[in-house]
Amino acid sequence: MLLLSFLSSAYAGAQHQDKVDFYKAQIRIEPIAESASVKGVVTYQMEVMGAVDSVFLDAHNIDFSSVLLDYKKVKYETTASKIIIYEKFEVGKEHSLTLEYSATPKQTLYFLGHEDEVKGNEQIWTQGQGKYTSHWLPSFDDMQQKVEYDLGVIADEKLRVIANGKLVSKDNQEPNTVLWIFDMQKPMSSYLLAFAIGRYDQQLLTANSGIPLENYYYPEDSLKVEPTFRFTKEIFDFLEEEIGVPYPWQNYKQLPVRDFLYAGMENTGATIFSDAFVIDSTAFIDKNYVNVNAHEMAHQWFGNLVTEKDGNHHWLHEGFATYYAYLAEKELFGDDHFYWKLFSSLQQLQGQVARGEGSSLLDPKASSLTFYEKGAWALFILRNELGDDAFRKGIKAYLGKYRFTNVTVDGFLEEMESASGKSLSDFRATWLESSDLPFEKAKLQMVERAPSLKILFDLETELEAAQNKTVDFLKYWNSTNSIHLKKHLLKKHGKSMPISVLELAMKADSIPIRQSLLDAAPQPNFLPKEYLLALLDDNSYITKEMALFSLWQGYPEDRSLYLEKTKQVIGLPNKNVRLMWLTLAMLTEGYNSLKTKDYFDELSNYTKFEYSFEIRQGAFFYLKEAFGFNDQSLSSLVRASTHHSWQFRKYAREVLDGLLLDADYKTRLEVLANELKPKETRYLKSKLRSE
């Protein structure tokens, strides 16, 4: 009977929720690192728009110690995911609802470095999209409930708190803690509420419009600030001008965190991103933050200012952020870069359709490729159909009409039709509703605007007609200065190109072309030894890695020389060069044989928790392929199988599955299953039980 009561109450609450407007929240929370838990109190201001006898908030596995309506106790019940408050609410009345609570979230709020080997880089951070803020704060999983959140966070006095809004005060608390209070002035969906706690310094910039741009970084990374946040101000200023609507929030912050679940997340005014993008100048050309930077920044308008009604309209978030990020890159790197980005995504979409995996942009279960890349293409086509002026006019009207509210695709199309005076029914049918794509028409759109792509399409036409006849690749190579086209030619045709073209590629003063040439070489000793040796000093860690491996394989007589030249190189944040170097050093007969154990120990140590999961995964790979696991690295692998990052967790489990097929490893793993903490061995024990 009680369960039926819960279900009927929750259903009634869901039906009545649109009759109650929760418009403001005052939050005070204290994350407790030792127990990976949080305690807090939140007071909501709400207005009753229609007569109801209950309201609910989403609250996943949250325990409540006090529930007060207008500062008086009120009847309530809880389920595993909700709290339901019972009261006969009168129309037109305003109320305050105060909830005091505690929780131990299994997701959404992450504690790093507090109970593992990481010392000096303790972090606590949130990731609400897709997992919901309601795991650490009683709030609203429905994106249509927008609230002005003012957040107070209590943290260790040695750490910094970064959150949505403007920092208005820092108050010392006992013992040895500080209460950081942040003010928001406009409402937002609760999945965009965020904070992070850690050791950070700040770089402060100012946009042309006067908006403060706050870039945060680890104190030890002061020399990486410029390459990491390169072009941040330029991107911000461009987006404000291009979109035509002033930035809607008080300030804009960006901060890296360790082992983030995604590349970045566009929390309102406070983007959190993976510290794998914290780079030095050498790494910039190999892996930089520019596209992620622009993408998350564009979301401040498309997703945060104007928010989809539900998943059926997700294109209005990801397609728009992808398209405007491409426009920002076009502003920074030129037209050729922009059109080759579009061409690359078109090829991916074509492959998706060929595999029978194409989907409508209106399908809430569509793939990320569809929402992001097909969505960007839809906007590119729409702009070409309407013209720049009408497109910008429509975007400005759309954002103005739906600011701080929710919207549907129909709402967007109505504004674009009104701005242009054109019907968009054909556009909707072709680009939004269809699971197919008009590839040839899309290519024509690029031929008219990108000379290097026209050259490529001419080459493809000639290749198709030539059959077994020789094609003059040299002519095509010399007909363009496009680095993107030359990279494409090497990638797709490098193994069949005449030596004259490859010689020109070797002379090219371009890191991307050099990397494409290394990748295209049909065998390790195809490129001259002297050329490869010079590439060990290239201003690119990926080039160094590729050249080292080519030399080691193709010219084995001087392996010790190559290793000596590169023994101080670490590489990208994932230590790509160092991990390979350690592996090759151990495999090279006669090279520093007295240090072989040191090299193995170093490689094994990179599997520990103190390193990012990108480094750990690389170390696991080399150990699995070349040497096997010692007790420490095997233990790290077991623990990685329950990591919060699903990509890394999946990789670790796949490796474990393979090891369990080996009798010796299985015996060692059975011992570890009894030695490690239960939460670290959940997956391993489940596999052992199933056998």
C-alpha positions, -999 to 999 in steps of 0.1 A, spaced: 0 0 0 29 24 8 45 17 -26 13 25 -43 10 57 -23 46 67 -34 38 60 -70 5 78 -71 21 108 -53 50 109 -76 27 108 -106 5 135 -91 35 156 -85 47 152 -120 13 163 -133 12 193 -111 48 204 -114 41 229 -141 18 247 -117 46 256 -93 75 278 -103 107 273 -83 125 304 -93 154 310 -68 176 288 -46 201 295 -19 225 266 -14 251 259 12 270 226 8 301 210 23 317 182 4 334 157 28 364 142 10 371 115 36 337 98 30 331 110 -5 299 125 7 282 159 9 260 176 34 240 207 27 210 229 30 190 245 2 161 270 4 139 273 -27 116 302 -33 85 291 -52 53 306 -66 21 285 -69 6 290 -103 -22 265 -100 -39 246 -71 -19 215 -61 -17 193 -31 19 181 -36 52 190 -52 83 170 -58 120 175 -63 144 150 -78 167 136 -51 187 105 -58 196 85 -27 195 117 -6 188 116 32 168 145 47 173 156 83 149 186 80 122 196 56 105 230 63 78 248 43 78 285 53 101 275 82 76 250 96 77 212 94 57 197 66 46 162 56 69 146 31 79 112 17 110 100 -2 117 74 -28 151 64 -41 150 93 -66 125 119 -53 112 138 -23 75 146 -23 61 174 -1 24 173 7 5 206 12 -26 222 -2 -10 250 -20 -31 281 -29 -29 298 -62 -9 330 -62 10 322 -30 47 323 -26 65 299 -3 100 290 9 110 253 10 141 245 31 158 211 28 186 200 50 203 168 37 233 145 32 243 122 4 270 99 -8 267 103 -45 277 74 -68 279 97 -97 278 134 -107 300 145 -78 336 131 -80 363 131 -53 399 125 -66 431 122 -47 416 118 -12 418 81 -6 443 70 -33 480 77 -40 474 112 -54 488 138 -30 490 175 -36 464 174 -64 432 167 -45 401 176 -64 363 176 -61 342 184 -91 308 179 -106 295 167 -140 257 171 -141 248 166 -178 234 132 -184 239 122 -148 219 149 -131 228 174 -103 200 157 -82 226 132 -69 242 159 -47 215 186 -46 177 182 -44 168 198 -77 152 192 -111 162 166 -137 137 183 -161 155 209 -181 123 230 -183 125 240 -146 149 270 -146 161 284 -113 184 313 -103 210 294 -81 232 311 -56 258 286 -44 279 285 -12 306 259 -9 327 251 22 362 239 14 396 235 29 413 268 33 443 257 12 420 251 -18 401 273 -43 364 269 -51 352 278 -86 315 278 -95 288 294 -116 283 331 -111 302 359 -94 322 353 -63 308 377 -38 324 367 -5 349 344 12 343 338 49 366 319 72 350 290 90 361 267 118 381 246 116 404 257 88 378 260 61 364 288 40 328 295 28 329 306 -8 296 323 -19 287 327 -56 258 348 -70 239 341 -101 216 367 -116 197 347 -142 179 313 -141 193 281 -156 185 244 -158 200 225 -128 222 202 -149 243 233 -156 250 240 -119 286 232 -112 316 237 -89 351 224 -86 375 225 -56 413 222 -60 446 239 -62 444 266 -89 459 299 -99 441 323 -121 448 342 -153 423 371 -158 415 385 -193 388 409 -203 366 406 -234 360 436 -256 325 439 -241 340 440 -206 331 405 -195 358 390 -172 374 359 -186 389 338 -158 412 309 -168 423 286 -140 453 263 -140 474 242 -116 502 262 -100 529 240 -115 515 247 -150 522 284 -152 543 280 -183 514 262 -201 488 289 -196 493 307 -229 493 276 -252 464 260 -233 441 290 -233 454 304 -266 428 324 -286 403 324 -257 397 361 -259 396 361 -297 370 333 -296 349 350 -271 349 384 -289 342 366 -322 312 347 -309 297 378 -293 300 397 -326 289 368 -349 259 357 -328 248 393 -323 236 388 -288 256 399 -257 271 372 -235 243 365 -211 261 357 -179 282 377 -154 316 362 -162 332 333 -180 355 307 -164 374 277 -176 392 252 -155 409 218 -161 403 188 -139 419 153 -138 402 123 -153 372 143 -166 345 122 -182 345 142 -215 366 167 -233 346 196 -217 313 206 -202 296 239 -207 282 246 -172 267 281 -171 296 305 -171 320 279 -159 334 253 -184 351 223 -168 375 205 -192 400 176 -192 435 185 -181 447 164 -210 444 197 -229 468 215 -206 498 216 -230 530 234 -238 537 252 -271 553 221 -287 521 201 -281 498 228 -295 499 216 -331 493 180 -320 465 184 -295 451 218 -284 420 231 -266 409 255 -294 379 236 -307 367 224 -273 372 259 -260 350 274 -288 324 246 -286 318 249 -249 318 287 -251 291 286 -279 270 266 -256 267 296 -233 242 309 -258 230 276 -274 220 253 -246 225 276 -216 207 308 -225 182 289 -247 176 253 -237 160 224 -255 126 214 -242 137 177 -241 159 152 -260 138 155 -292 154 189 -297 190 181 -288 203 194 -321 196 229 -308 225 223 -284 251 202 -300 247 211 -337 248 248 -329 278 246 -306 297 225 -332 288 249 -361 298 281 -342 330 264 -330 338 257 -367 331 294 -375 355 305 -347 382 282 -362 375 297 -396 381 332 -381 414 320 -366 427 296 -392 411 305 -425 385 293 -450 405 262 -461 406 249 -425 368 255 -421 358 236 -453 381 207 -447 365 204 -412 331 202 -429 344 177 -455 359 155 -428 326 154 -409 307 148 -442 328 117 -448 321 104 -413 284 110 -419 285 93 -453 301 63 -436 274 62 -409 247 62 -436 265 35 -456 265 13 -425 228 18 -421 233 38 -390 221 72 -402 193 89 -382 171 119 -380 183 150 -362 149 148 -344 155 114 -330 164 117 -293 184 84 -296 205 96 -324 243 93 -322 266 120 -311 279 121 -347 244 129 -359 237 156 -333 271 173 -336 282 169 -372 250 165 -391 236 193 -369 265 216 -379 260 207 -416 223 215 -413 232 250 -401 258 254 -428 232 245 -454 205 267 -438 228 297 -438 237 292 -475 200 290 -483 189 321 -463 220 343 -468 242 358 -440 219 387 -432 187 367 -428 205 339 -409 220 363 -384 187 382 -380 169 349 -373 195 337 -348 193 370 -329 155 369 -329 155 332 -318 178 339 -288 159 370 -279 125 354 -279 135 323 -259 162 337 -236 163 319 -202 135 296 -213 131 263 -233 125 258 -270 116 233 -296 129 228 -332 96 242 -345 102 274 -324 136 278 -340 124 272 -376 95 297 -371 120 325 -362 142 316 -392 112 316 -415 101 350 -401 135 365 -405 140 353 -441 105 352 -455 111 317 -468 95 284 -461 118 258 -445 96 228 -451 120 213 -476 150 220 -454 133 203 -425 124 172 -445 159 169 -460 182 178 -432 162 173 -400 137 145 -405 155 123 -430 180 97 -418 198 100 -451 220 129 -464 222 145 -499 260 140 -502 265 152 -537 245 184 -531 265 189 -499 298 185 -519 286 211 -545 281 236 -516 318 232 -508 331 232 -544 317 267 -549 336 280 -518 367 259 -513 392 257 -543 413 229 -527 382 207 -523 374 213 -560 409 200 -568 403 170 -547 369 162 -563 385 166 -598 412 141 -588 386 117 -576 367 120 -608 399 113 -628 409 84 -606 375 68 -612 378 72 -649 414 63 -652 411 27 -639 445 12 -644 460 43 -661 485 65 -643 473 97 -627 496 127 -625 497 132 -587 525 157 -591 502 180 -610 477 180 -583 503 184 -556 518 215 -573 484 230 -580 476 240 -544 491 254 -512 465 237 -491 481 218 -463 448 200 -458 447 187 -494 483 176 -493 477 157 -460 447 140 -476 467 130 -507 494 115 -485 469 97 -463 448 82 -491 473 78 -519 508 80 -503 517 44 -509 509 47 -546 524 82 -552 556 86 -573 588 93 -554 589 128 -568 558 138 -548 571 122 -517 604 141 -520 584 173 -522 565 163 -491 599 157 -473 609 193 -482 576 208 -470 579 231 -440 548 217 -424 544 195 -394 511 181 -405 525 171 -439 556 155 -422 533 135 -399 511 124 -429 543 113 -447 555 92 -418 521 76 -416 520 70 -454 554 53 -456 549 17 -469 577 4 -447 598 17 -418 629 22 -439 612 38 -468 622 73 -457 659 81 -455 676 77 -422 689 112 -422 654 126 -427 640 106 -398 669 116 -376 661 152 -382 625 146 -373 636 136 -338 641 173 -333 607 183 -348 585 208 -330 559 181 -324 557 153 -299 537 131 -323 564 135 -350 591 126 -325 571 95 -315 565 84 -351 601 91 -362 616 72 -332 595 41 -339 603 43 -377 641 45 -370 640 18 -344 622 -5 -368 637 5 -401 673 11 -391 681 -12 -362 719 -8 -363 718 25 -344 690 20 -319 710 31 -290 717 64 -308 680 71 -313 673 63 -277 700 86 -264 687 115 -286 652 112 -271 658 100 -235 647 134 -221 615 137 -241 582 132 -222 557 142 -249 521 151 -247 501 151 -214 496 114 -220 535 109 -220 533 94 -255 570 96 -262 582 85 -228 560 54 -227 572 43 -261 608 52 -252 608 30 -220 594 1 -240 620 4 -268 648 9 -243 639 -25 -227 636 -42 -260 669 -29 -273 696 -54 -268 727 -40 -250 711 -6 -243 717 4 -206 710 -32 -195 718 -23 -159 688 1 -159 663 -24 -174 646 -30 -141 644 8 -135 627 12 -169 602 -15 -162 594 -1 -127 589 33 -142 566 20 -169 547 0 -143 544 29 -120 526 49 -147 496 26 -141 491 41 -106 462 63 -96 484 93 -93 485 96 -131 458 105 -155 438 76 -170 453 85 -205 488 79 -191 477 48 -172 460 33 -203 491 39 -224 512 21 -198 488 -8 -196 490 -11 -234 527 -14 -235 529 -38 -206 502 -60 -221 519 -60 -256 555 -64 -245 562 -75 -209 533 -85 -188 522 -72 -154 539 -72 -121 518 -73 -89 516 -36 -86 505 -30 -122 481 -59 -120 465 -44 -89 462 -11 -107 445 -28 -136 419 -44 -112 412 -10 -96 409 7 -130 380 -17 -138 358 4 -115 371 38 -126 345 66 -130 355 72 -166 335 48 -187 361 48 -216 390 39 -193 369 14 -173 358 -4 -205 395 -7 -216 406 -21 -182 378 -46 -182 387 -58 -217 423 -63 -207 412 -81 -175 389 -104 -195 419 -114 -217 442 -121 -187 415 -143 -170 420 -167 -200 455 -173 -188 457 -198 -159 487 -181 -141 471 -146 -143 438 -160 -131 454 -174 -100 471 -141 -93 438 -123 -99 420 -146 -75 445 -136 -48 440 -99 -56 402 -103 -54 406 -110 -17 433 -84 -9 418 -52 -25 389 -32 -12 354 -47 -22 345 -16 -43 377 -20 -63 371 -57 -71 334 -56 -81 340 -63 -117 367 -89 -111 347 -108 -86 317 -108 -109 338 -123 -137 353 -149 -114 318 -159 -102 306 -163 -137 333 -188 -147 
